[in-house]
Amino acid sequence: EEMRAQTEKREEEYTKVERLANEGVMRVRSEMTQTVVDSEERYRGQIEKLESDLRVERDKRSQLEKQVEQLLENAGMIVAPQAQESVRREAKPKKLRQAQGQAEILAG
């Protein structure tokens, strides 16, 4: 009878330990699942923010490209007359003369 009592006591202890272990496993699984869900939400938020920032930067780039095109068009109108003047200046080459020694060469 004493053996039965010890056996029943051990079975109860085993059941209790098994129940506690199962509860521990379920708690750990639940915590891990919650951690994964939290991380996923955080990453999705970061992705959405980055996508929004990317859209803004692309819009800025597009606007800057348009401004550059307009500036180039305006500069083309301004540069064209100056280019013609520089061509005229180049049409009259400077006469070279013979010089000997540094002083004469620099005096030009």
CYANA upper distance limits for C-alpha pairs under 8 A (distance plus 0.5 A):
  1 GLU  CA      5 ALA  CA      6.84
  2 GLU  CA      6 GLN  CA      6.76
  3 MET  CA      7 THR  CA      6.49
  4 ARG  CA      8 GLU  CA      6.51
  5 ALA  CA      9 LYS  CA      6.51
  6 GLN  CA     10 ARG  CA      6.57
  7 THR  CA     11 GLU  CA      6.59
  8 GLU  CA     12 GLU  CA      6.61
  9 LYS  CA     13 GLU  CA      6.67
 10 ARG  CA     14 TYR  CA      6.45
 11 GLU  CA     15 THR  CA      6.54
 12 GLU  CA     16 LYS  CA      6.56
 13 GLU  CA     17 VAL  CA      6.55
 14 TYR  CA     18 GLU  CA      6.46
 15 THR  CA     19 ARG  CA      6.52
 16 LYS  CA     20 LEU  CA      6.65
 17 VAL  CA     21 ALA  CA      6.56
 18 GLU  CA     22 ASN  CA      6.63
 19 ARG  CA     23 GLU  CA      6.63
 20 LEU  CA     24 GLY  CA      6.57
 21 ALA  CA     25 VAL  CA      6.66
 22 ASN  CA     26 MET  CA      6.63
 23 GLU  CA     27 ARG  CA      6.53
 24 GLY  CA     28 VAL  CA      6.63
 25 VAL  CA     29 ARG  CA      6.62
 26 MET  CA     30 SER  CA      6.52
 27 ARG  CA     31 GLU  CA      6.61
 28 VAL  CA     32 MET  CA      6.55
 29 ARG  CA     33 THR  CA      6.51
 30 SER  CA     34 GLN  CA      6.65
 31 GLU  CA     35 THR  CA      6.61
 32 MET  CA     36 VAL  CA      6.69
 33 THR  CA     37 VAL  CA      6.69
 34 GLN  CA     38 ASP  CA      6.55
 35 THR  CA     39 SER  CA      6.58
 36 VAL  CA     40 GLU  CA      6.56
 37 VAL  CA     41 GLU  CA      6.71
 38 ASP  CA     42 ARG  CA      6.67
 39 SER  CA     43 TYR  CA      6.56
 40 GLU  CA     44 ARG  CA      6.53
 41 GLU  CA     45 GLY  CA      6.68
 42 ARG  CA     46 GLN  CA      6.78
 43 TYR  CA     47 ILE  CA      6.55
 44 ARG  CA     48 GLU  CA      6.62
 45 GLY  CA     49 LYS  CA      6.72
 46 GLN  CA     50 LEU  CA      6.62
 47 ILE  CA     51 GLU  CA      6.56
 48 GLU  CA     52 SER  CA      6.64
 49 LYS  CA     53 ASP  CA      6.61
 50 LEU  CA     54 LEU  CA      6.49
 51 GLU  CA     55 ARG  CA      6.75
 52 SER  CA     56 VAL  CA      6.85
 53 ASP  CA     57 GLU  CA      6.65
 54 LEU  CA     58 ARG  CA      6.55
 55 ARG  CA     59 ASP  CA      6.70
 56 VAL  CA     60 LYS  CA      6.74
 57 GLU  CA     61 ARG  CA      6.59
 58 ARG  CA     62 SER  CA      6.61
 59 ASP  CA     63 GLN  CA      6.73
 60 LYS  CA     64 LEU  CA      6.62
 61 ARG  CA     65 GLU  CA      6.56
 62 SER  CA     66 LYS  CA      6.82
 63 GLN  CA     67 GLN  CA      6.75
 64 LEU  CA     68 VAL  CA      6.62
 65 GLU  CA     69 GLU  CA      6.70
 66 LYS  CA     70 GLN  CA      6.75
 67 GLN  CA     71 LEU  CA      6.59
 68 VAL  CA     72 LEU  CA      6.54
 69 GLU  CA     73 GLU  CA      6.68
 70 GLN  CA     74 ASN  CA      6.63
 71 LEU  CA     75 ALA  CA      6.33
 72 LEU  CA     76 GLY  CA      6.37
 73 GLU  CA     77 MET  CA      7.09
 74 ASN  CA     78 ILE  CA      7.04
 75 ALA  CA     79 VAL  CA      6.26
 76 GLY  CA     80 ALA  CA      6.36
 77 MET  CA     81 PRO  CA      7.97
 78 ILE  CA     82 GLN  CA      7.62
 79 VAL  CA     83 ALA  CA      6.54
 80 ALA  CA     84 GLN  CA      7.04
 81 PRO  CA     85 GLU  CA      7.10
 82 GLN  CA     86 SER  CA      6.85
 83 ALA  CA     87 VAL  CA      6.78
 84 GLN  CA     88 ARG  CA      6.95
 85 GLU  CA     89 ARG  CA      6.88
 86 SER  CA     90 GLU  CA      6.72
 87 VAL  CA     91 ALA  CA      6.77
 88 ARG  CA     92 LYS  CA      7.78
 99 ALA  CA    104 GLU  CA      6.02
 99 ALA  CA    105 ILE  CA      6.05
 99 ALA  CA    108 GLY  CA      8.41
100 GLN  CA    104 GLU  CA      6.53
100 GLN  CA    105 ILE  CA      7.12
101 GLY  CA    105 ILE  CA      6.85
102 GLN  CA    106 LEU  CA      6.51
103 ALA  CA    107 ALA  CA      6.52
104 GLU  CA    108 GLY  CA      6.68
